[in-house]
Amino acid sequence: MEKIILTHWSTSTGPEVILQFPPEKSIPPKDLFLKIWAKHELNKENSVIEFTPEDKNNSYVSVIQRFEGEVYFLILVYSKEDLHDDIIKESPEILALISKNLIELINTNKITRTISEAFNTIRNYSKLDEEENLINFFQDRIKYTILQILRKGVISKSALTNILKHDYGFSTVNIDLILISFLHENLVVKKNVPGSKECYFLIKDLSCTRIPPRKLPTDQIEESSLKKYGESLKNYYFDYYNVSEFENKTIIQTVLFNKDVFHLIKTLREKILSVNDCLTILNNKEELFTELLDKKFIYEVKGFVYLFSDVRFIKFNPYYIIEKLVERYQNQDISLNEYMAHLKLLSMQIKEPLSINYEIV
């Protein structure tokens, strides 16, 4: 995406650009805005339209919003070569949420920062694969904190904002933009319940685990070393207990919090590396390389390094929340409507008693 433009439609003068990001980019001519307006008029049933002029190098996506009796457009500018179908076809509601959030902040001192955050949110939406999106829930301190809060059960947007501000010191957080990633990964549902506006419900939780490599490098290692490597894997995973709190912290702190380590794990999935190549990826941190050996994430034989523990994400149904909901309702922390709404969302996911209720990513 090249840029993002927030535009007001004046009934007397036509389109008026309020703000764009990046600010140094040139502003399109007025006739382009008029053509976008005309396409909206011809497609009134859709709030999101696409427009690609035949003689230009850019294509445009426009989201129309009405706020306090006025009409606004959020216009996304792409080069024609860019792929932008994902967010338009899969999640038009996310574009609507972003544009609504921006327009409501037009007359505040938050608008400049928010349009920058919106630009990066949309631009990265299709760029990152699922694994890269999921690792952000552990590497981003605010997202990780929100996930901990959501694990206690239903919470309203206002209550979540207050907790982040007063308990954690996140006073300038744009909740709507941050929670887009939770909605994108289908971890939460946002809905209103009687007596409570904009509540968030965790319906899928996120964890991580280590698993052995998919196959042994039979043609890349001599037979005696291969046998020793295979026995080491067998012995380790025979006694492996992946739900301990200590193991979970080990994976998060050693791998997920360190982008270089995670990059090394992903590279070793595809090929073996020399010790020197591994050190290059780890920025020549020999002590970190030794730590990965000791903690059984990598395996070294005669100067070459093999994957010992792959790290994968797990999405699972958070039925543990039911007990917390009961306790919170009894303590009058949540209303009956909030309590029943979250119970219903969780119960809808229960299928057969012995069915698999998790997904390894």
One Martini backbone bead per residue (centre of mass of N, CA, C, O) as a GRO file, in nm:
protein
  361
    1MET     BB    1   0.096   0.036   0.022
    2GLU     BB    2   0.121   0.383  -0.024
    3LYS     BB    3  -0.156   0.511   0.102
    4ILE     BB    4  -0.362   0.728   0.320
    5ILE     BB    5  -0.697   0.883   0.296
    6LEU     BB    6  -0.874   1.149   0.449
    7THR     BB    7  -1.217   1.231   0.357
    8HIS     BB    8  -1.439   1.498   0.285
    9TRP     BB    9  -1.786   1.563   0.209
   10SER     BB   10  -1.899   1.845   0.047
   11THR     BB   11  -2.195   1.993  -0.063
   12SER     BB   12  -2.037   2.256  -0.188
   13THR     BB   13  -1.713   2.148  -0.268
   14GLY     BB   14  -1.664   1.857  -0.198
   15PRO     BB   15  -1.365   1.732  -0.176
   16GLU     BB   16  -1.173   1.699   0.146
   17VAL     BB   17  -0.865   1.690   0.265
   18ILE     BB   18  -0.744   1.610   0.585
   19LEU     BB   19  -0.555   1.337   0.565
   20GLN     BB   20  -0.224   1.186   0.526
   21PHE     BB   21  -0.043   0.863   0.472
   22PRO     BB   22   0.211   0.983   0.400
   23PRO     BB   23   0.258   1.331   0.396
   24GLU     BB   24   0.469   1.351   0.140
   25LYS     BB   25   0.267   1.273  -0.043
   26SER     BB   26   0.083   1.305  -0.306
   27ILE     BB   27  -0.214   1.446  -0.410
   28PRO     BB   28  -0.475   1.379  -0.564
   29PRO     BB   29  -0.692   1.469  -0.781
   30LYS     BB   30  -1.017   1.575  -0.774
   31ASP     BB   31  -1.136   1.388  -1.002
   32LEU     BB   32  -1.085   1.123  -0.847
   33PHE     BB   33  -1.284   1.172  -0.612
   34LEU     BB   34  -1.532   1.195  -0.795
   35LYS     BB   35  -1.520   0.903  -0.905
   36ILE     BB   36  -1.546   0.765  -0.631
   37TRP     BB   37  -1.817   0.888  -0.560
   38ALA     BB   38  -1.972   0.773  -0.804
   39LYS     BB   39  -1.929   0.474  -0.725
   40HIS     BB   40  -2.083   0.490  -0.462
   41GLU     BB   41  -2.356   0.576  -0.590
   42LEU     BB   42  -2.367   0.293  -0.761
   43ASN     BB   43  -2.287   0.138  -0.457
   44LYS     BB   44  -2.482   0.161  -0.189
   45GLU     BB   45  -2.461  -0.141  -0.069
   46ASN     BB   46  -2.153  -0.058  -0.052
   47SER     BB   47  -1.881   0.056   0.152
   48VAL     BB   48  -1.686  -0.095  -0.053
   49ILE     BB   49  -1.453   0.014  -0.306
   50GLU     BB   50  -1.319  -0.012  -0.640
   51PHE     BB   51  -1.050   0.174  -0.824
   52THR     BB   52  -0.922   0.166  -1.177
   53PRO     BB   53  -0.749   0.342  -1.373
   54GLU     BB   54  -0.639   0.295  -1.694
   55ASP     BB   55  -0.399   0.547  -1.693
   56LYS     BB   56  -0.285   0.428  -1.423
   57ASN     BB   57  -0.072   0.301  -1.143
   58ASN     BB   58  -0.327   0.304  -0.961
   59SER     BB   59  -0.523   0.190  -0.689
   60TYR     BB   60  -0.855   0.191  -0.520
   61VAL     BB   61  -0.980   0.211  -0.183
   62SER     BB   62  -1.313   0.268  -0.049
   63VAL     BB   63  -1.453   0.405   0.258
   64ILE     BB   64  -1.767   0.467   0.381
   65GLN     BB   65  -1.874   0.733   0.614
   66ARG     BB   66  -2.097   0.822   0.882
   67PHE     BB   67  -2.072   1.139   1.081
   68GLU     BB   68  -2.264   1.361   1.212
   69GLY     BB   69  -2.395   1.403   0.905
   70GLU     BB   70  -2.132   1.314   0.764
   71VAL     BB   71  -1.903   1.252   0.489
   72TYR     BB   72  -1.663   0.983   0.448
   73PHE     BB   73  -1.326   0.884   0.340
   74LEU     BB   74  -1.129   0.591   0.302
   75ILE     BB   75  -0.822   0.591   0.120
   76LEU     BB   76  -0.654   0.343  -0.067
   77VAL     BB   77  -0.321   0.323  -0.203
   78TYR     BB   78  -0.218   0.141  -0.491
   79SER     BB   79  -0.046  -0.048  -0.670
   80LYS     BB   80  -0.123  -0.259  -0.928
   81GLU     BB   81   0.068  -0.497  -0.811
   82ASP     BB   82  -0.084  -0.512  -0.568
   83LEU     BB   83  -0.218  -0.704  -0.306
   84HIS     BB   84  -0.575  -0.645  -0.170
   85ASP     BB   85  -0.800  -0.874  -0.131
   86ASP     BB   86  -0.805  -0.983   0.156
   87ILE     BB   87  -0.929  -0.739   0.322
   88ILE     BB   88  -1.179  -0.703   0.136
   89LYS     BB   89  -1.304  -1.003   0.123
   90GLU     BB   90  -1.257  -1.111   0.424
   91SER     BB   91  -1.242  -0.796   0.590
   92PRO     BB   92  -1.440  -0.534   0.566
   93GLU     BB   93  -1.491  -0.474   0.874
   94ILE     BB   94  -1.205  -0.367   0.929
   95LEU     BB   95  -1.218  -0.117   0.752
   96ALA     BB   96  -1.463   0.002   0.895
   97LEU     BB   97  -1.330   0.026   1.174
   98ILE     BB   98  -1.093   0.209   1.097
   99SER     BB   99  -1.257   0.446   0.978
  100LYS     BB  100  -1.428   0.501   1.229
  101ASN     BB  101  -1.194   0.559   1.421
  102LEU     BB  102  -1.078   0.803   1.266
  103ILE     BB  103  -1.329   0.990   1.247
  104GLU     BB  104  -1.371   1.016   1.566
  105LEU     BB  105  -1.059   1.165   1.574
  106ILE     BB  106  -1.035   1.432   1.408
  107ASN     BB  107  -1.074   1.644   1.678
  108THR     BB  108  -0.798   1.526   1.779
  109ASN     BB  109  -0.464   1.447   1.898
  110LYS     BB  110  -0.478   1.133   1.772
  111ILE     BB  111  -0.489   1.126   1.454
  112THR     BB  112  -0.192   1.109   1.360
  113ARG     BB  113  -0.122   0.840   1.498
  114THR     BB  114  -0.364   0.668   1.390
  115ILE     BB  115  -0.302   0.680   1.083
  116SER     BB  116  -0.033   0.533   1.112
  117GLU     BB  117  -0.148   0.270   1.238
  118ALA     BB  118  -0.345   0.208   1.009
  119PHE     BB  119  -0.143   0.177   0.782
  120ASN     BB  120   0.018  -0.063   0.913
  121THR     BB  121  -0.217  -0.258   0.950
  122ILE     BB  122  -0.298  -0.286   0.650
  123ARG     BB  123  -0.020  -0.348   0.519
  124ASN     BB  124   0.027  -0.615   0.714
  125TYR     BB  125  -0.214  -0.807   0.674
  126SER     BB  126  -0.090  -0.966   0.402
  127LYS     BB  127   0.223  -0.995   0.457
  128LEU     BB  128   0.169  -1.184   0.684
  129ASP     BB  129   0.180  -1.470   0.817
  130GLU     BB  130   0.039  -1.655   1.058
  131GLU     BB  131   0.295  -1.691   1.229
  132GLU     BB  132   0.371  -1.387   1.241
  133ASN     BB  133   0.111  -1.301   1.379
  134LEU     BB  134   0.129  -1.484   1.639
  135ILE     BB  135   0.403  -1.381   1.757
  136ASN     BB  136   0.290  -1.095   1.838
  137PHE     BB  137   0.142  -1.198   2.101
  138PHE     BB  138   0.440  -1.219   2.243
  139GLN     BB  139   0.614  -0.958   2.150
  140ASP     BB  140   0.372  -0.784   2.224
  141ARG     BB  141   0.296  -0.639   2.517
  142ILE     BB  142  -0.001  -0.556   2.478
  143LYS     BB  143  -0.114  -0.818   2.357
  144TYR     BB  144  -0.026  -1.001   2.591
  145THR     BB  145  -0.194  -0.855   2.806
  146ILE     BB  146  -0.474  -0.888   2.675
  147LEU     BB  147  -0.475  -1.197   2.678
  148GLN     BB  148  -0.474  -1.223   2.987
  149ILE     BB  149  -0.744  -1.075   3.030
  150LEU     BB  150  -0.928  -1.256   2.841
  151ARG     BB  151  -0.886  -1.524   3.023
  152LYS     BB  152  -1.122  -1.416   3.234
  153GLY     BB  153  -1.319  -1.303   3.025
  154VAL     BB  154  -1.546  -1.101   2.977
  155ILE     BB  155  -1.514  -0.764   2.819
  156SER     BB  156  -1.515  -0.441   2.799
  157LYS     BB  157  -1.379  -0.180   2.644
  158SER     BB  158  -1.370   0.015   2.887
  159ALA     BB  159  -1.242  -0.184   3.091
  160LEU     BB  160  -0.988  -0.246   2.928
  161THR     BB  161  -0.882   0.043   2.914
  162ASN     BB  162  -0.856   0.087   3.223
  163ILE     BB  163  -0.661  -0.143   3.287
  164LEU     BB  164  -0.431  -0.054   3.100
  165LYS     BB  165  -0.396   0.226   3.234
  166HIS     BB  166  -0.390   0.159   3.560
  167ASP     BB  167  -0.224  -0.130   3.568
  168TYR     BB  168  -0.002  -0.077   3.298
  169GLY     BB  169   0.031   0.223   3.151
  170PHE     BB  170  -0.169   0.230   2.889
  171SER     BB  171  -0.279   0.547   2.780
  172THR     BB  172  -0.240   0.541   2.431
  173VAL     BB  173  -0.433   0.324   2.340
  174ASN     BB  174  -0.563   0.160   2.044
  175ILE     BB  175  -0.787  -0.076   2.068
  176ASP     BB  176  -0.909  -0.125   1.786
  177LEU     BB  177  -0.639  -0.186   1.638
  178ILE     BB  178  -0.529  -0.414   1.820
  179LEU     BB  179  -0.793  -0.607   1.793
  180ILE     BB  180  -0.773  -0.691   1.495
  181SER     BB  181  -0.584  -0.939   1.532
  182PHE     BB  182  -0.790  -1.103   1.698
  183LEU     BB  183  -1.006  -1.111   1.476
  184HIS     BB  184  -0.835  -1.227   1.244
  185GLU     BB  185  -0.768  -1.502   1.431
  186ASN     BB  186  -1.029  -1.585   1.592
  187LEU     BB  187  -1.014  -1.521   1.918
  188VAL     BB  188  -1.249  -1.311   1.893
  189VAL     BB  189  -1.559  -1.157   2.001
  190LYS     BB  190  -1.777  -0.895   1.898
  191LYS     BB  191  -2.038  -0.766   2.125
  192ASN     BB  192  -2.356  -0.695   2.220
  193VAL     BB  193  -2.520  -0.656   2.532
  194PRO     BB  194  -2.742  -0.621   2.759
  195GLY     BB  195  -2.592  -0.336   2.920
  196SER     BB  196  -2.349  -0.387   2.699
  197LYS     BB  197  -2.082  -0.246   2.524
  198GLU     BB  198  -1.842  -0.377   2.357
  199CYS     BB  199  -1.770  -0.689   2.375
  200TYR     BB  200  -1.521  -0.937   2.472
  201PHE     BB  201  -1.455  -1.278   2.345
  202LEU     BB  202  -1.296  -1.564   2.418
  203ILE     BB  203  -1.267  -1.854   2.178
  204LYS     BB  204  -0.945  -1.849   2.139
  205ASP     BB  205  -0.649  -1.978   2.222
  206LEU     BB  206  -0.288  -1.932   2.291
  207SER     BB  207  -0.006  -2.135   2.214
  208CYS     BB  208   0.287  -2.346   2.276
  209THR     BB  209   0.519  -2.581   2.116
  210ARG     BB  210   0.709  -2.867   2.094
  211ILE     BB  211   0.845  -3.044   1.809
  212PRO     BB  212   0.950  -3.261   1.610
  213PRO     BB  213   1.078  -3.326   1.336
  214ARG     BB  214   0.936  -3.457   1.054
  215LYS     BB  215   1.234  -3.540   0.956
  216LEU     BB  216   1.509  -3.712   0.884
  217PRO     BB  217   1.849  -3.663   0.764
  218THR     BB  218   1.942  -3.934   0.594
  219ASP     BB  219   2.125  -3.778   0.350
  220GLN     BB  220   2.303  -3.574   0.580
  221ILE     BB  221   2.400  -3.825   0.759
  222GLU     BB  222   2.556  -4.039   0.925
  223GLU     BB  223   2.452  -4.330   1.062
  224SER     BB  224   2.557  -4.299   1.357
  225SER     BB  225   2.451  -4.010   1.399
  226LEU     BB  226   2.154  -4.068   1.331
  227LYS     BB  227   2.103  -4.267   1.560
  228LYS     BB  228   2.169  -4.070   1.792
  229TYR     BB  229   1.962  -3.856   1.714
  230GLY     BB  230   1.709  -4.040   1.728
  231GLU     BB  231   1.743  -4.124   2.028
  232SER     BB  232   1.726  -3.841   2.148
  233LEU     BB  233   1.441  -3.781   2.053
  234LYS     BB  234   1.298  -4.020   2.184
  235ASN     BB  235   1.377  -3.966   2.481
  236TYR     BB  236   1.267  -3.680   2.507
  237TYR     BB  237   0.958  -3.723   2.397
  238PHE     BB  238   0.868  -3.948   2.592
  239ASP     BB  239   0.891  -3.722   2.852
  240TYR     BB  240   0.722  -3.500   2.743
  241TYR     BB  241   0.585  -3.188   2.894
  242ASN     BB  242   0.378  -2.927   2.749
  243VAL     BB  243   0.197  -2.800   3.019
  244SER     BB  244   0.407  -2.660   3.160
  245GLU     BB  245   0.503  -2.358   3.282
  246PHE     BB  246   0.808  -2.383   3.238
  247GLU     BB  247   0.802  -2.462   2.938
  248ASN     BB  248   0.648  -2.218   2.834
  249LYS     BB  249   0.862  -2.008   2.922
  250THR     BB  250   1.098  -2.123   2.762
  251ILE     BB  251   0.982  -2.075   2.480
  252ILE     BB  252   0.916  -1.776   2.498
  253GLN     BB  253   1.198  -1.664   2.599
  254THR     BB  254   1.387  -1.815   2.386
  255VAL     BB  255   1.211  -1.776   2.108
  256LEU     BB  256   0.968  -1.559   2.087
  257PHE     BB  257   1.145  -1.307   2.203
  258ASN     BB  258   1.345  -1.405   1.961
  259LYS     BB  259   1.391  -1.341   1.632
  260ASP     BB  260   1.652  -1.501   1.569
  261VAL     BB  261   1.565  -1.777   1.675
  262PHE     BB  262   1.312  -1.811   1.500
  263HIS     BB  263   1.464  -1.795   1.235
  264LEU     BB  264   1.635  -2.045   1.282
  265ILE     BB  265   1.409  -2.250   1.307
  266LYS     BB  266   1.287  -2.202   1.023
  267THR     BB  267   1.547  -2.275   0.865
  268LEU     BB  268   1.581  -2.574   0.986
  269ARG     BB  269   1.332  -2.695   0.847
  270GLU     BB  270   1.478  -2.688   0.549
  271LYS     BB  271   1.786  -2.694   0.672
  272ILE     BB  272   2.104  -2.730   0.716
  273LEU     BB  273   2.370  -2.599   0.929
  274SER     BB  274   2.622  -2.432   1.015
  275VAL     BB  275   2.761  -2.290   1.279
  276ASN     BB  276   2.825  -2.020   1.136
  277ASP     BB  277   2.540  -1.968   1.029
  278CYS     BB  278   2.404  -1.955   1.305
  279LEU     BB  279   2.573  -1.720   1.419
  280THR     BB  280   2.481  -1.515   1.214
  281ILE     BB  281   2.179  -1.518   1.293
  282LEU     BB  282   2.278  -1.461   1.612
  283ASN     BB  283   2.501  -1.240   1.612
  284ASN     BB  284   2.744  -1.400   1.751
  285LYS     BB  285   2.598  -1.567   1.995
  286GLU     BB  286   2.736  -1.817   2.166
  287GLU     BB  287   2.559  -1.839   2.425
  288LEU     BB  288   2.294  -1.887   2.266
  289PHE     BB  289   2.378  -2.142   2.120
  290THR     BB  290   2.427  -2.307   2.379
  291GLU     BB  291   2.140  -2.279   2.493
  292LEU     BB  292   1.998  -2.432   2.258
  293LEU     BB  293   2.139  -2.696   2.313
  294ASP     BB  294   2.060  -2.735   2.617
  295LYS     BB  295   1.734  -2.695   2.539
  296LYS     BB  296   1.670  -2.867   2.275
  297PHE     BB  297   1.653  -2.705   1.979
  298ILE     BB  298   1.936  -2.814   1.898
  299TYR     BB  299   2.174  -3.006   1.682
  300GLU     BB  300   2.519  -3.121   1.696
  301VAL     BB  301   2.736  -3.235   1.413
  302LYS     BB  302   3.033  -3.179   1.296
  303GLY     BB  303   2.943  -2.856   1.238
  304PHE     BB  304   2.636  -2.934   1.234
  305VAL     BB  305   2.287  -2.829   1.220
  306TYR     BB  306   1.987  -2.937   1.384
  307LEU     BB  307   1.666  -3.002   1.438
  308PHE     BB  308   1.496  -3.069   1.752
  309SER     BB  309   1.290  -2.812   1.803
  310ASP     BB  310   0.998  -2.725   1.718
  311VAL     BB  311   0.784  -2.429   1.691
  312ARG     BB  312   0.437  -2.412   1.781
  313PHE     BB  313   0.112  -2.325   1.740
  314ILE     BB  314  -0.192  -2.310   1.952
  315LYS     BB  315  -0.531  -2.357   1.898
  316PHE     BB  316  -0.788  -2.327   2.155
  317ASN     BB  317  -1.041  -2.412   2.362
  318PRO     BB  318  -1.146  -2.209   2.651
  319TYR     BB  319  -1.295  -2.386   2.894
  320TYR     BB  320  -1.164  -2.265   3.156
  321ILE     BB  321  -1.350  -2.007   3.168
  322ILE     BB  322  -1.608  -2.111   3.302
  323GLU     BB  323  -1.511  -2.102   3.597
  324LYS     BB  324  -1.455  -1.793   3.592
  325LEU     BB  325  -1.742  -1.702   3.527
  326VAL     BB  326  -1.878  -1.808   3.778
  327GLU     BB  327  -1.712  -1.643   3.980
  328ARG     BB  328  -1.775  -1.357   3.862
  329TYR     BB  329  -2.082  -1.375   3.895
  330GLN     BB  330  -2.088  -1.427   4.204
  331ASN     BB  331  -1.913  -1.143   4.238
  332GLN     BB  332  -2.037  -0.926   4.034
  333ASP     BB  333  -1.843  -0.864   3.770
  334ILE     BB  334  -2.084  -0.979   3.602
  335SER     BB  335  -2.341  -1.026   3.413
  336LEU     BB  336  -2.579  -1.233   3.302
  337ASN     BB  337  -2.548  -1.163   3.001
  338GLU     BB  338  -2.242  -1.203   2.986
  339TYR     BB  339  -2.231  -1.490   3.090
  340MET     BB  340  -2.423  -1.623   2.874
  341ALA     BB  341  -2.274  -1.533   2.618
  342HIS     BB  342  -2.007  -1.689   2.671
  343LEU     BB  343  -2.125  -1.969   2.709
  344LYS     BB  344  -2.248  -1.991   2.426
  345LEU     BB  345  -1.986  -1.960   2.259
  346LEU     BB  346  -1.848  -2.213   2.383
  347SER     BB  347  -2.074  -2.433   2.334
  348MET     BB  348  -2.067  -2.412   2.014
  349GLN     BB  349  -1.775  -2.576   2.007
  350ILE     BB  350  -1.910  -2.827   2.096
  351LYS     BB  351  -1.904  -3.154   2.007
  352GLU     BB  352  -1.757  -3.409   2.045
  353PRO     BB  353  -1.621  -3.539   2.328
  354LEU     BB  354  -1.349  -3.656   2.146
  355SER     BB  355  -1.274  -3.416   2.003
  356ILE     BB  356  -1.078  -3.196   1.844
  357ASN     BB  357  -0.981  -2.862   2.009
  358TYR     BB  358  -0.730  -2.814   1.805
  359GLU     BB  359  -0.455  -2.617   1.646
  360ILE     BB  360  -0.175  -2.651   1.444
  361VAL     BB  361   0.054  -2.395   1.304
   0.00000   0.00000   0.00000
